[in-house]
Amino acid sequence: MPSKTSAVVKNHTEKVQTLEVENLKLAAAYQGLEKSEAADIKASLEELEWRIQEGEHYAYRERHFNAS
């Protein structure tokens, strides 16, 4: 049985994801973007976020495991 805390976190995560989608729709409409253009921008941002996270992991590994 999931804990109350995990249920709250899941609920908040779902709310944040819903708000992110709504925010993207509003921003796209404000900028006059088509759905496909907004989707391309979102995909690019997700890839950038992934690359940043990978860079942070790489830097951590370099500092902690490859130190002389």
PyMOL commands that set and color helices and strands:
alter all, ss='L'
color gray80, all
select helices_A, chain A and resi 4-31+35-65
alter helices_A, ss='H'
color red, helices_A
deselect
rebuild
show_as cartoon
